[in-house]
Amino acid sequence: MAKAKQLFFCQECGFESAKWMGQCPGCKAWNTFVEEKVVTGAKKHTARAVTSAPASILEVTTGEETRIGTGMKELDRVLGGGIVKGSLILIGGDPGIGKSTLLLQVCRNLTSNGHKVLYVSGEESLQQIKMRAERLGEFQKDMYLHCETDLDVIASAMERVAPEVMVVDSIQTMMLEEVSNAAGSVSQVREVTNRLLQIAKQNNIAIFIVGHVTKEGTVAGPRTLEHMVDTVLYFEGERSSNYRILRGVKNRFGATNELGVFEMKNNGLFEVKNPSEVMLEGRPVDAAGSTVVCSMEGTRPLLIEIQALVAQTNFQMPRRTTVGMDFNRVNLLMAVLEKRAGIHLGTCDAYVNLTGGIRLSEPAIDLGIVLALVSSYRNRPVDEHTIIFGEVGLTGEVRGVNMAEQRVKEAAKLGFTTCILPASNAANIRDIKGMKLIGVSNVKEAIDLI
């Protein structure tokens, strides 16, 4: 007979243990073990007959790659050109950020183009889904809704409908009867995702799964969930802002770190075709501490404003605050200014902000942060038509970055006339009409320009 016993699972990597441990031996994370009941000795499924054999890579034919367009160019960009048949795509984001709205719009576009879609929800009734759908526009008859949490029932419905694309909202509400734990537990999420992966590959169906996120901003459940799927997308944005950012952090069929920008309105999400122009709206003129940098998000150059405020502190220990960038990176750059440029910031509070509610981590914005800090400290504004990018090293040198020419061309399109960039990049860029290139080798040269 089947017996139940208690096991402990790591929420990060799924490591199993008979006892609770403070640190996971698998991923070295702390305080991630949770207790779950596991049934042992239960009847196992009979093994499948082996119907395939290893094949030489030279004998494998791929045919012409076909992708399904979503009708949203920003989403297609992040996916690498469209939906790949047979792929499993995970979309994570904060509650209420717009994940379900985005997928409903994708379903509407797909059915309008003659594709059959099955939308499975474990959180809403059919009437609730229809109410949201009516706000987004008209839907075609090939859009099928199913409210169910049992994956076996969902698999049977899928065989009857035979869709090309399926949406599961959300993975934390789905469950399998043979797994005794509650829906949303580590075991259930792992097994349900594994079954969906088999369904997607065997039936050549593209499946979108929605995942809730934890307070740390990662998808709830074991970290193996992200390893199992083909594509991981994160939907980000501030509740106080109408703009939403879709970021690809993993993609087996396209470039990672691609970025798509949407604007939330009453009747759904709308694409922002030129994010740089939107991010620079309302930029102050002749204001000290304001610079414009160019960061590459995947294959897209993105122009964004950095604001810095440096003021004398009233406390023994000055305050350091950053928004939208790495706090430790800004501290490092301030130490470089102290040591290499002779600018003493030890008695000053420093606040650095990346406007637009976006977060950047590329080292190419280092030079822009440095000049914003110096501009605020000396109260000397940087010319509003100047674009800045470059990585700053610990010895004060300005190092070259990749895709420099694409960055300069994007800045020229938006009316910038001067570019401060690494000297190594300036030497390799041909003349661009209307753009003056100023190459700098270290932070002293860049500071002298302002």
Secondary structure as a PSIPRED ss2 file (coil, helix, strand):
# PSIPRED VFORMAT (PSIPRED V4.0)

   1 M C   1.000  0.000  0.000
   2 A C   1.000  0.000  0.000
   3 K E   0.000  0.000  1.000
   4 A E   0.000  0.000  1.000
   5 K E   0.000  0.000  1.000
   6 Q E   0.000  0.000  1.000
   7 L E   0.000  0.000  1.000
   8 F E   0.000  0.000  1.000
   9 F E   0.000  0.000  1.000
  10 C E   0.000  0.000  1.000
  11 Q C   1.000  0.000  0.000
  12 E C   1.000  0.000  0.000
  13 C C   1.000  0.000  0.000
  14 G C   1.000  0.000  0.000
  15 F C   1.000  0.000  0.000
  16 E E   0.000  0.000  1.000
  17 S E   0.000  0.000  1.000
  18 A C   1.000  0.000  0.000
  19 K C   1.000  0.000  0.000
  20 W C   1.000  0.000  0.000
  21 M C   1.000  0.000  0.000
  22 G C   1.000  0.000  0.000
  23 Q E   0.000  0.000  1.000
  24 C C   1.000  0.000  0.000
  25 P C   1.000  0.000  0.000
  26 G C   1.000  0.000  0.000
  27 C C   1.000  0.000  0.000
  28 K C   1.000  0.000  0.000
  29 A C   1.000  0.000  0.000
  30 W E   0.000  0.000  1.000
  31 N C   1.000  0.000  0.000
  32 T C   1.000  0.000  0.000
  33 F E   0.000  0.000  1.000
  34 V E   0.000  0.000  1.000
  35 E E   0.000  0.000  1.000
  36 E E   0.000  0.000  1.000
  37 K E   0.000  0.000  1.000
  38 V E   0.000  0.000  1.000
  39 V E   0.000  0.000  1.000
  40 T E   0.000  0.000  1.000
  41 G C   1.000  0.000  0.000
  42 A C   1.000  0.000  0.000
  43 K C   1.000  0.000  0.000
  44 K C   1.000  0.000  0.000
  45 H C   1.000  0.000  0.000
  46 T C   1.000  0.000  0.000
  47 A C   1.000  0.000  0.000
  48 R C   1.000  0.000  0.000
  49 A C   1.000  0.000  0.000
  50 V C   1.000  0.000  0.000
  51 T C   1.000  0.000  0.000
  52 S C   1.000  0.000  0.000
  53 A C   1.000  0.000  0.000
  54 P C   1.000  0.000  0.000
  55 A C   1.000  0.000  0.000
  56 S C   1.000  0.000  0.000
  57 I H   0.000  1.000  0.000
  58 L H   0.000  1.000  0.000
  59 E H   0.000  1.000  0.000
  60 V C   1.000  0.000  0.000
  61 T C   1.000  0.000  0.000
  62 T C   1.000  0.000  0.000
  63 G C   1.000  0.000  0.000
  64 E C   1.000  0.000  0.000
  65 E C   1.000  0.000  0.000
  66 T C   1.000  0.000  0.000
  67 R E   0.000  0.000  1.000
  68 I E   0.000  0.000  1.000
  69 G C   1.000  0.000  0.000
  70 T C   1.000  0.000  0.000
  71 G C   1.000  0.000  0.000
  72 M C   1.000  0.000  0.000
  73 K H   0.000  1.000  0.000
  74 E H   0.000  1.000  0.000
  75 L H   0.000  1.000  0.000
  76 D H   0.000  1.000  0.000
  77 R H   0.000  1.000  0.000
  78 V H   0.000  1.000  0.000
  79 L H   0.000  1.000  0.000
  80 G C   1.000  0.000  0.000
  81 G C   1.000  0.000  0.000
  82 G C   1.000  0.000  0.000
  83 I E   0.000  0.000  1.000
  84 V E   0.000  0.000  1.000
  85 K C   1.000  0.000  0.000
  86 G C   1.000  0.000  0.000
  87 S C   1.000  0.000  0.000
  88 L E   0.000  0.000  1.000
  89 I E   0.000  0.000  1.000
  90 L E   0.000  0.000  1.000
  91 I E   0.000  0.000  1.000
  92 G E   0.000  0.000  1.000
  93 G E   0.000  0.000  1.000
  94 D C   1.000  0.000  0.000
  95 P C   1.000  0.000  0.000
  96 G C   1.000  0.000  0.000
  97 I C   1.000  0.000  0.000
  98 G C   1.000  0.000  0.000
  99 K H   0.000  1.000  0.000
 100 S H   0.000  1.000  0.000
 101 T H   0.000  1.000  0.000
 102 L H   0.000  1.000  0.000
 103 L H   0.000  1.000  0.000
 104 L H   0.000  1.000  0.000
 105 Q H   0.000  1.000  0.000
 106 V H   0.000  1.000  0.000
 107 C H   0.000  1.000  0.000
 108 R H   0.000  1.000  0.000
 109 N H   0.000  1.000  0.000
 110 L H   0.000  1.000  0.000
 111 T H   0.000  1.000  0.000
 112 S H   0.000  1.000  0.000
 113 N C   1.000  0.000  0.000
 114 G C   1.000  0.000  0.000
 115 H C   1.000  0.000  0.000
 116 K C   1.000  0.000  0.000
 117 V E   0.000  0.000  1.000
 118 L E   0.000  0.000  1.000
 119 Y E   0.000  0.000  1.000
 120 V E   0.000  0.000  1.000
 121 S E   0.000  0.000  1.000
 122 G C   1.000  0.000  0.000
 123 E C   1.000  0.000  0.000
 124 E C   1.000  0.000  0.000
 125 S C   1.000  0.000  0.000
 126 L H   0.000  1.000  0.000
 127 Q H   0.000  1.000  0.000
 128 Q H   0.000  1.000  0.000
 129 I H   0.000  1.000  0.000
 130 K H   0.000  1.000  0.000
 131 M H   0.000  1.000  0.000
 132 R H   0.000  1.000  0.000
 133 A H   0.000  1.000  0.000
 134 E H   0.000  1.000  0.000
 135 R H   0.000  1.000  0.000
 136 L H   0.000  1.000  0.000
 137 G C   1.000  0.000  0.000
 138 E C   1.000  0.000  0.000
 139 F C   1.000  0.000  0.000
 140 Q C   1.000  0.000  0.000
 141 K C   1.000  0.000  0.000
 142 D C   1.000  0.000  0.000
 143 M E   0.000  0.000  1.000
 144 Y E   0.000  0.000  1.000
 145 L E   0.000  0.000  1.000
 146 H E   0.000  0.000  1.000
 147 C E   0.000  0.000  1.000
 148 E C   1.000  0.000  0.000
 149 T C   1.000  0.000  0.000
 150 D E   0.000  0.000  1.000
 151 L H   0.000  1.000  0.000
 152 D H   0.000  1.000  0.000
 153 V H   0.000  1.000  0.000
 154 I H   0.000  1.000  0.000
 155 A H   0.000  1.000  0.000
 156 S H   0.000  1.000  0.000
 157 A H   0.000  1.000  0.000
 158 M H   0.000  1.000  0.000
 159 E H   0.000  1.000  0.000
 160 R H   0.000  1.000  0.000
 161 V H   0.000  1.000  0.000
 162 A C   1.000  0.000  0.000
 163 P C   1.000  0.000  0.000
 164 E C   1.000  0.000  0.000
 165 V E   0.000  0.000  1.000
 166 M E   0.000  0.000  1.000
 167 V E   0.000  0.000  1.000
 168 V E   0.000  0.000  1.000
 169 D E   0.000  0.000  1.000
 170 S C   1.000  0.000  0.000
 171 I H   0.000  1.000  0.000
 172 Q H   0.000  1.000  0.000
 173 T H   0.000  1.000  0.000
 174 M C   1.000  0.000  0.000
 175 M E   0.000  0.000  1.000
 176 L C   1.000  0.000  0.000
 177 E C   1.000  0.000  0.000
 178 E C   1.000  0.000  0.000
 179 V C   1.000  0.000  0.000
 180 S C   1.000  0.000  0.000
 181 N C   1.000  0.000  0.000
 182 A C   1.000  0.000  0.000
 183 A C   1.000  0.000  0.000
 184 G C   1.000  0.000  0.000
 185 S C   1.000  0.000  0.000
 186 V H   0.000  1.000  0.000
 187 S H   0.000  1.000  0.000
 188 Q H   0.000  1.000  0.000
 189 V H   0.000  1.000  0.000
 190 R H   0.000  1.000  0.000
 191 E H   0.000  1.000  0.000
 192 V H   0.000  1.000  0.000
 193 T H   0.000  1.000  0.000
 194 N H   0.000  1.000  0.000
 195 R H   0.000  1.000  0.000
 196 L H   0.000  1.000  0.000
 197 L H   0.000  1.000  0.000
 198 Q H   0.000  1.000  0.000
 199 I H   0.000  1.000  0.000
 200 A H   0.000  1.000  0.000
 201 K H   0.000  1.000  0.000
 202 Q H   0.000  1.000  0.000
 203 N H   0.000  1.000  0.000
 204 N C   1.000  0.000  0.000
 205 I C   1.000  0.000  0.000
 206 A E   0.000  0.000  1.000
 207 I E   0.000  0.000  1.000
 208 F E   0.000  0.000  1.000
 209 I E   0.000  0.000  1.000
 210 V E   0.000  0.000  1.000
 211 G E   0.000  0.000  1.000
 212 H E   0.000  0.000  1.000
 213 V E   0.000  0.000  1.000
 214 T C   1.000  0.000  0.000
 215 K C   1.000  0.000  0.000
 216 E C   1.000  0.000  0.000
 217 G C   1.000  0.000  0.000
 218 T C   1.000  0.000  0.000
 219 V E   0.000  0.000  1.000
 220 A C   1.000  0.000  0.000
 221 G C   1.000  0.000  0.000
 222 P C   1.000  0.000  0.000
 223 R C   1.000  0.000  0.000
 224 T H   0.000  1.000  0.000
 225 L H   0.000  1.000  0.000
 226 E H   0.000  1.000  0.000
 227 H H   0.000  1.000  0.000
 228 M H   0.000  1.000  0.000
 229 V C   1.000  0.000  0.000
 230 D C   1.000  0.000  0.000
 231 T E   0.000  0.000  1.000
 232 V E   0.000  0.000  1.000
 233 L E   0.000  0.000  1.000
 234 Y E   0.000  0.000  1.000
 235 F E   0.000  0.000  1.000
 236 E E   0.000  0.000  1.000
 237 G C   1.000  0.000  0.000
 238 E C   1.000  0.000  0.000
 239 R C   1.000  0.000  0.000
 240 S C   1.000  0.000  0.000
 241 S C   1.000  0.000  0.000
 242 N C   1.000  0.000  0.000
 243 Y E   0.000  0.000  1.000
 244 R E   0.000  0.000  1.000
 245 I E   0.000  0.000  1.000
 246 L E   0.000  0.000  1.000
 247 R E   0.000  0.000  1.000
 248 G E   0.000  0.000  1.000
 249 V E   0.000  0.000  1.000
 250 K E   0.000  0.000  1.000
 251 N E   0.000  0.000  1.000
 252 R C   1.000  0.000  0.000
 253 F C   1.000  0.000  0.000
 254 G C   1.000  0.000  0.000
 255 A C   1.000  0.000  0.000
 256 T C   1.000  0.000  0.000
 257 N C   1.000  0.000  0.000
 258 E C   1.000  0.000  0.000
 259 L E   0.000  0.000  1.000
 260 G E   0.000  0.000  1.000
 261 V E   0.000  0.000  1.000
 262 F E   0.000  0.000  1.000
 263 E E   0.000  0.000  1.000
 264 M E   0.000  0.000  1.000
 265 K E   0.000  0.000  1.000
 266 N C   1.000  0.000  0.000
 267 N C   1.000  0.000  0.000
 268 G E   0.000  0.000  1.000
 269 L E   0.000  0.000  1.000
 270 F E   0.000  0.000  1.000
 271 E E   0.000  0.000  1.000
 272 V C   1.000  0.000  0.000
 273 K C   1.000  0.000  0.000
 274 N C   1.000  0.000  0.000
 275 P H   0.000  1.000  0.000
 276 S H   0.000  1.000  0.000
 277 E H   0.000  1.000  0.000
 278 V H   0.000  1.000  0.000
 279 M H   0.000  1.000  0.000
 280 L C   1.000  0.000  0.000
 281 E C   1.000  0.000  0.000
 282 G C   1.000  0.000  0.000
 283 R C   1.000  0.000  0.000
 284 P C   1.000  0.000  0.000
 285 V C   1.000  0.000  0.000
 286 D C   1.000  0.000  0.000
 287 A C   1.000  0.000  0.000
 288 A C   1.000  0.000  0.000
 289 G C   1.000  0.000  0.000
 290 S E   0.000  0.000  1.000
 291 T E   0.000  0.000  1.000
 292 V E   0.000  0.000  1.000
 293 V E   0.000  0.000  1.000
 294 C E   0.000  0.000  1.000
 295 S E   0.000  0.000  1.000
 296 M E   0.000  0.000  1.000
 297 E E   0.000  0.000  1.000
 298 G C   1.000  0.000  0.000
 299 T C   1.000  0.000  0.000
 300 R E   0.000  0.000  1.000
 301 P E   0.000  0.000  1.000
 302 L E   0.000  0.000  1.000
 303 L E   0.000  0.000  1.000
 304 I E   0.000  0.000  1.000
 305 E E   0.000  0.000  1.000
 306 I E   0.000  0.000  1.000
 307 Q E   0.000  0.000  1.000
 308 A E   0.000  0.000  1.000
 309 L E   0.000  0.000  1.000
 310 V E   0.000  0.000  1.000
 311 A E   0.000  0.000  1.000
 312 Q E   0.000  0.000  1.000
 313 T C   1.000  0.000  0.000
 314 N C   1.000  0.000  0.000
 315 F C   1.000  0.000  0.000
 316 Q C   1.000  0.000  0.000
 317 M C   1.000  0.000  0.000
 318 P C   1.000  0.000  0.000
 319 R C   1.000  0.000  0.000
 320 R E   0.000  0.000  1.000
 321 T E   0.000  0.000  1.000
 322 T E   0.000  0.000  1.000
 323 V E   0.000  0.000  1.000
 324 G C   1.000  0.000  0.000
 325 M C   1.000  0.000  0.000
 326 D C   1.000  0.000  0.000
 327 F H   0.000  1.000  0.000
 328 N H   0.000  1.000  0.000
 329 R H   0.000  1.000  0.000
 330 V H   0.000  1.000  0.000
 331 N H   0.000  1.000  0.000
 332 L H   0.000  1.000  0.000
 333 L H   0.000  1.000  0.000
 334 M H   0.000  1.000  0.000
 335 A H   0.000  1.000  0.000
 336 V H   0.000  1.000  0.000
 337 L H   0.000  1.000  0.000
 338 E H   0.000  1.000  0.000
 339 K H   0.000  1.000  0.000
 340 R H   0.000  1.000  0.000
 341 A C   1.000  0.000  0.000
 342 G C   1.000  0.000  0.000
 343 I C   1.000  0.000  0.000
 344 H C   1.000  0.000  0.000
 345 L C   1.000  0.000  0.000
 346 G C   1.000  0.000  0.000
 347 T C   1.000  0.000  0.000
 348 C E   0.000  0.000  1.000
 349 D E   0.000  0.000  1.000
 350 A E   0.000  0.000  1.000
 351 Y E   0.000  0.000  1.000
 352 V E   0.000  0.000  1.000
 353 N E   0.000  0.000  1.000
 354 L E   0.000  0.000  1.000
 355 T H   0.000  1.000  0.000
 356 G H   0.000  1.000  0.000
 357 G H   0.000  1.000  0.000
 358 I C   1.000  0.000  0.000
 359 R C   1.000  0.000  0.000
 360 L C   1.000  0.000  0.000
 361 S C   1.000  0.000  0.000
 362 E C   1.000  0.000  0.000
 363 P H   0.000  1.000  0.000
 364 A H   0.000  1.000  0.000
 365 I H   0.000  1.000  0.000
 366 D H   0.000  1.000  0.000
 367 L H   0.000  1.000  0.000
 368 G H   0.000  1.000  0.000
 369 I H   0.000  1.000  0.000
 370 V H   0.000  1.000  0.000
 371 L H   0.000  1.000  0.000
 372 A H   0.000  1.000  0.000
 373 L H   0.000  1.000  0.000
 374 V H   0.000  1.000  0.000
 375 S H   0.000  1.000  0.000
 376 S H   0.000  1.000  0.000
 377 Y H   0.000  1.000  0.000
 378 R H   0.000  1.000  0.000
 379 N C   1.000  0.000  0.000
 380 R C   1.000  0.000  0.000
 381 P C   1.000  0.000  0.000
 382 V C   1.000  0.000  0.000
 383 D C   1.000  0.000  0.000
 384 E C   1.000  0.000  0.000
 385 H C   1.000  0.000  0.000
 386 T E   0.000  0.000  1.000
 387 I E   0.000  0.000  1.000
 388 I E   0.000  0.000  1.000
 389 F C   1.000  0.000  0.000
 390 G C   1.000  0.000  0.000
 391 E E   0.000  0.000  1.000
 392 V E   0.000  0.000  1.000
 393 G C   1.000  0.000  0.000
 394 L C   1.000  0.000  0.000
 395 T C   1.000  0.000  0.000
 396 G C   1.000  0.000  0.000
 397 E E   0.000  0.000  1.000
 398 V E   0.000  0.000  1.000
 399 R E   0.000  0.000  1.000
 400 G C   1.000  0.000  0.000
 401 V C   1.000  0.000  0.000
 402 N C   1.000  0.000  0.000
 403 M C   1.000  0.000  0.000
 404 A H   0.000  1.000  0.000
 405 E H   0.000  1.000  0.000
 406 Q H   0.000  1.000  0.000
 407 R H   0.000  1.000  0.000
 408 V H   0.000  1.000  0.000
 409 K H   0.000  1.000  0.000
 410 E H   0.000  1.000  0.000
 411 A H   0.000  1.000  0.000
 412 A H   0.000  1.000  0.000
 413 K H   0.000  1.000  0.000
 414 L C   1.000  0.000  0.000
 415 G C   1.000  0.000  0.000
 416 F C   1.000  0.000  0.000
 417 T C   1.000  0.000  0.000
 418 T E   0.000  0.000  1.000
 419 C E   0.000  0.000  1.000
 420 I E   0.000  0.000  1.000
 421 L E   0.000  0.000  1.000
 422 P E   0.000  0.000  1.000
 423 A H   0.000  1.000  0.000
 424 S H   0.000  1.000  0.000
 425 N H   0.000  1.000  0.000
 426 A H   0.000  1.000  0.000
 427 A C   1.000  0.000  0.000
 428 N C   1.000  0.000  0.000
 429 I C   1.000  0.000  0.000
 430 R C   1.000  0.000  0.000
 431 D C   1.000  0.000  0.000
 432 I C   1.000  0.000  0.000
 433 K C   1.000  0.000  0.000
 434 G C   1.000  0.000  0.000
 435 M C   1.000  0.000  0.000
 436 K E   0.000  0.000  1.000
 437 L E   0.000  0.000  1.000
 438 I E   0.000  0.000  1.000
 439 G E   0.000  0.000  1.000
 440 V E   0.000  0.000  1.000
 441 S C   1.000  0.000  0.000
 442 N E   0.000  0.000  1.000
 443 V H   0.000  1.000  0.000
 444 K H   0.000  1.000  0.000
 445 E H   0.000  1.000  0.000
 446 A H   0.000  1.000  0.000
 447 I H   0.000  1.000  0.000
 448 D H   0.000  1.000  0.000
 449 L C   1.000  0.000  0.000
 450 I C   1.000  0.000  0.000
